[in-house]
Amino acid sequence: MKHKKTNLALICTKGGHFEQLTNLSDFYNNYSHFWITNENKQTVSQLENERKYFVNLAHYKKPWTYLFQLPFFTRVFAKEKPTHILSTGSGRTAFIPFLLAKALRIDFIYIDTFSRVNGYSKMGSFLLRIGQQILSQWEDHKNDKVIFIGPVFKKNENIFKRQNTNNIFVTLGTREEVFTRLIEAVEDLVKKGDIQEKVIVQAGHTPYNSDRLEIFDFCTPEKIDELIIDAKYVITQESAGIGTKCLKYNTKFLVMPRDYEYGELPSKSDMNEDLHLKLDKMGYTKVVNNFSELQNAIKQIDNIKTGFDFDNELAIATLTRMIEM
């Protein structure tokens, strides 16, 4: 049953931030709501039957790009008149809505990303510095402005995983910077015989030709899910979105983070996440940084654990109290 007086603005950046927010559908579907995010195959596909608005990404290194967003958000807020804003970040999409929320006295609820374990994102850190309360998916007993809600990810029931699959799925995500180093490492392992299975690569914006790998640029989120579920294991960049999908679908995975020194990131602080390091310590993945480490990790892939427990009931209960108080 929808609450007529509530109109939720669901605001997030494409990719992992969007993935996390969609996992709260059991919460926001109880209220009138609309989306503001960035346009790509993932968001277009999953928001087909939703009220949605697509905005261009801003970047802190180009502060004028935030000013370009202001007229857009002003128009959408004037039309929709949100009573609450719920955001999983990043600041590239959520910063201007936060400022408007302050000016218009709209409740702004911010959930920091699952990918930050021992710290907070730029947006989360900014909000804490100015005394804003935030919600965290990891416990922090030192900061009284942080409310622990646990993972926002849903449990997956009735996932059918094929046995004895011979596919390896490699994914570079949606970033515009090229990540040739990862594909080259995988192709070299195929040539050396360390990988004998069929390799399917989602290369994104990285142009690459190979007669040993099956390569495509982008596809729908549903196809990505299918490739992860059917994979013997996944090799991915530093990504909470893909990593959490692998955890949810009980698919083993390896992480090879992008490196600023190789031009794979626009700044040293970009994608400064530590989720993959936490999961490595817990035994749910192995983090590698070069060809030889990847080669050794593949030889020990059977040691990677599956069965991570997701439960978003605390998150939904907390958000419901905040909306209805």
N, C-alpha and C positions, 0 to 999 in steps of 0.2 A: 504494500500500500504506500503510495507516494505522499509525501508531506508537501502540501500545496504552497506553504509560505517559504519553503526553502528552495533556492536555486543555486546549485553548486557549480562553480567554475573549476574544471579539472585542467590544470595547466602543467605542462611538462615538455621536456625536450625529447625528440625522437630517440629510438634505440633503447638502452637499458632503463632509462628513466620512464619511458612510456610503458615498457614491459611491466615495471613494478606497479605503476598506477593501475593498469588494467587488471591486476590481480586483486584489486579491491572492489571488483564489480558487485560482490554480495553486499557491500556497503552502499556505494553510490547509486545503485539501481533502485534503492528505496526512496530516492529524492529526484526531483527535477534537476537535470544537469546538462551541461554542454562542455565541449572540449576546446582548448586552444593548444595547439602543438605545431610541429613542423611537418611539411608534406613529404612523404616518401611512400614506397610500396607498403611498408609495414603499417603506417598510420591510415593510409587511404583504404587498405583492405579491411582493417579491423574496425574502422569507424564508419563503414558504409551506411549503417542505419542509425547513426548518431548525429545530433546537432554538433557541428564542428567548424572551426575556423583555423586556417593555416597561416602561420607567421614565419617570416624569415629569421634565421638565427642571428643573434648579436655575438660580439666577442669583446672581452675586456681589453684586448690589445688594440681594438678599434672602437673607442668609446662612442663615436658618432653613430655607430650602428644601433645603439640603444635608443638614440633620439629618433631614428627612423621607425622604431617600433611604436613609439608613443601614440601617434595618430590612430594606428590600427587598434591598439588596446582601448583607447578612449572610445572609438566608435562601437566596438563590440560590447564594452561595459555599458554604454548608454542604451544599446539595444536590449541586452540580456538582463541587466540589473541584478547581478549576482548578489546573494546574501552572504556567501562564504566562498573562499578560494581554497582549494586543496591542491598542493603541488608536491611533486617528488623531485623538483629541480629539472635541469640545472639553472643556474642564474642567467644563462644565455637566453632563456625563455621566460624565467620567473621573476627577474629583477624588477622590470617595469611594472608588472602586475602587483608586486609587493608595494612599490611606491604609491600606486593608485589606490591600493587597499587602505594604506595609511591615510591618504588624503580624503577618501570617501568613507572611512570608518567601516570597512568591510573586514570581517574576520578572515585572517590569513593563517592557514594551517600548513606547516611545512614538514615533510618527512625526508630526512636526509638519506642519501643513497646507501643501499646495502653494501656497496663496494668499498665503503670507508669503515674500517674496523676500529682503528686506534686514533682516529681523528675525524675531521669533518670536511666536507666539500667547501669550496670557496663561498658558496651561498650560505651553507650552514654556519660556517665560521663567522661570516659577516653578521648574520642574524643574532648569533650569541653575543657578539661584541657590542651590539646596540641594545642588548637586554631582551631580545625576542625569544620566546619559548619555541623549541623545536622538538620533533619526535624522532627517535633514533631506533634503528633496527638492531643495534648492539648496545649492551649495557654500559653505562658511564656513571659511576657512583660519586664522581668528583664535582659534577656540575648540576646544580639544582634547577637549571633552566632546560635540562634535557629529560624528556619523558620516554622511558623504554617501552616499546610496543612489540618487540620481536619482529621476525621476518614478515613482510607483507605478502609473501608468495603463497598461493593456494596449494593444498595437497592435490596431487593428481590421482584420480581413481581410474581403474580399468585401462591403464596404459598397456597396449599390446606391443611387446618388443620381440622382434624376430630373433630366433636363435641362430647362431653360427653365421651371422652376416659377414660378408667379405668386403664391406665398404669402409673406407676411412674418409671422414668429412673434415675438410680444412676451411676455416672461415676467417676472412679479414675484416668483416663488418662493413660499416657505411662511411667510415672516415675518408676524407678526400685525399689525404696524404698516402703516397704509395708505400707498400710493404713488400717489396720484391724479395727481400732477404728471407722471409718465411717460406715463400713458394719455392725459391731456389733450393733451400735446405731440404724441403720435402722431396723435390724432384731428384736431388742428389741421392737421397736415401732410397728412392725407388730404383735408381740406376745401380746402386751398390747391392740391392737385394735385401736391404733391411726392412723395406716395406714391399710386400708382395701382393697386397690386396689392391683392389681398385680404389683410386683416390679421386674424390670429387672436391673441387675447390670453388668456393664462393669468393671471387677475387675483388669484388667491389670496384673501386676506382684504380686498382692496380692492373695495368695492361700487361698481359703475359701470354705467350704462346708455348704450347708443349704438346708433343705427340704421346706423352706418357701419363698426362693428367687430363681429367675431364673438367673443364673450366667454364664458369658462367659468371656474370657480374652481379646481378641482383635477382631476387625472386620474392614471392609472398612469404609472410611469416609462417603460414601453414606449411609451405614447402620446407622451410628451415626446420620446423619442428619435426617433420617427417624424416628429413635427412639425419637429424640428431638421434631420433628414436631408433632408426635403422642402422646407425653406425656402430662398428666394433669399438671405435673410440673417435674422439674429436680433437683436433689441434686448433687452437684459437689464439687470437691476440688477447691482451689484457682487457677483459670485457665482463662486466657483471651480468649483462643480458644473456650472452651465450653460456657463461659459466653456470648461472642459476638454472637455465633450461636443461643443461646436462645433469645437474644435481636432481632436478625434478623428474627427469626421464630415466634416471639410473644408468646413464651412459658415462663411461670413463672418459676423462679429457685431460689434455696437456695444455699449458699456457706458455706462449712465447711472447713476452711483452714487447711493444714497440719501443724504440730507443731514439731519443732526441738527437744523439750524436750521429745517427745515420739518416737524419732528415725525415724520420717516420712520424714525428710529432711537431707541431708548430712552436711549442715552448717546453722548457724543462719541467714545468709544473703541470702540464696538461696530462690527463689520465693518471694523476698521482694517486693511484688506488693501492690498497693493501689487502683486499679481499683474497686475491689469489695466493698471497703469502700466508694468510691465516688458514686457508683451505689446504695448502701444502703441508703446514704443520699438523693439521688434523688428518692428513692422509687421503684427502679427497681429490687431489690433483698433484702434478709435479710442475714446478716452474723452471723453465729452461731459458737460456739467453743466447745460445749459439748452436751451431750444427752438432758438435760433439755431445753437448748436453742433451739435445733432442734425440740423437741417436741412442744414447744410453737410456733415456726415459722410455723410449719405445720398446727396448728390450725388456724393461721391467714393468710394462703396462699392466700386467696381471696383479701387481701389488697395489694398484689404485683402488680405493674404497668406493662403494656406492651406498645409497640408503640414507642420505642426509634427510633429517626430519624437518619438514615445513609445516607451520601451523599459524595462520593469520587471524585466529579468533581473538587474541588480545588486541591486535591492531584494529579490527573492526569494532570491538566493544569500546575501545578508547575513542575512536573517531565518532561513534554514535553518541557517546556522552557529550563530547565537545560540541557537536552540532545541535543537540537537543537541550543543552543546559540553559 
